[in-house]
Amino acid sequence: MIPYGRQSIADDDVAAVVEALRSPHLTQGPRVKEFEEALSAYCGARYAVVVSSGTAALHAAYAAAGLGPGDEFITTAMTFVATANVGVWQGARPVFVDIDPATGNLNPSEIEAKINDKTKAIVPVDYTGRPADIEAINAIAKRHNLIVIEDGAQSLGGVLNGKRVGALADLTTLSFHPVKLITTGEGGAILTDNEKYYKILKRFITHGVRYEDFIETKPGDWYFEMTDLGLNYRLSDLQCALGLSQLKKLDRFLEKRRALVRRYNEAFALIKELIIPPADDERVQSAWHLYAIRLRADLTERKREIFSALRGRGVGVQVHHVPVHMHPYYRTHGYAEVDLPETEKWYEAVMSLPLYPDLTEGDQQYVIDAVKAVVHN
């Protein structure tokens, strides 16, 4: 089976992890700071905080933003459930806005109608790796004194108007799951220019503990104090060693993904049954975490058949995503009547094809031929 995504691990990655394994520090050591500094430099943000998963990154960002009981945050349902779930864990309520039918990203023109006195944040998701229209969203947030938290789990290396993801929003979260742009096994990060958020994040991911700026008088050098309710969301030195090695190759990974996308687009451009994703342009360069094609409206009733036929031919297609409001938990918690027509149309039509740096030209051609054969069957 050719998977829709997978990690690209080489000997230098293995060597970096082995070196860390033989060092005095397996966790809370120097590689954590090194990885954070490398990420902030690459993305153009003042601060980076690495954590144990993309979900942990979202949770920490929501905590730093002060999301809590009685608050609402505006986001998209065309995302993995974590984007909404961690807000619910904080006691806040997600309010879903429909997508732009051209990109799959949250539609800025739909946002202001959903803002009220409970709204605290806007959480756009960079669907498939294409940066959302953060500039328009930032303008809306500024008018209403809201915080923008960009879910960049799929978009490390993406660019909007010359700025990389991580330098666009008040807080940006990343994921380093094996199918993402780089991997640490599991892992994630939060990027920000705001020192206040940075300090809260650092405490939140280490049990709410601080080792300086004490509230109480320090009785001795052993002393630390817990001032916030936090969790253990730390990333180990072993994982940071892998992340540092992977980050050095990110630009090469991105160029390979973009070359594969160009080849897919050329192959599918004239197939009337398919809608290909929007190409990069001077304003937006996607990180191309996913290559998501859509079936034309008259073909969506065949989606299950086409999906199964491709899987049967060894092409590991997937669907990204089941919209959050359609999951049983959300349907039974007040979202059964949510009206998101463009989101649901997208879900009915979309499938992700294999895309990762080590995808060979031969395997990609096999995928292309299989899609053409199945669609035209």
KAKAJO-V235540 format. One record per helix or strand. SS is the DSSP state (h for helix, s for strand). FROM is the first residue (numbers start at 0). TO is the last residue. Records with the same first field share a line. If there is no record, write none. Layout:
SS->FROM-TO / FROM-TO
This chain:
s->1-1 / 46-50 / 71-75 / 92-96 / 98-98 / 105-105 / 118-122 / 124-124 / 146-150 / 158-159 / 162-163 / 170-174 / 176-176 / 184-184 / 187-191 / 205-205 / 208-209 / 224-225 / 231-231 / 273-274 / 283-284 / 290-294 / 314-314 / 317-317 / 349-352
h->10-20 / 29-42 / 53-63 / 81-88 / 107-109 / 111-113 / 126-128 / 133-143 / 194-203 / 236-246 / 249-267 / 296-311 / 323-325 / 327-334 / 340-348 / 360-374
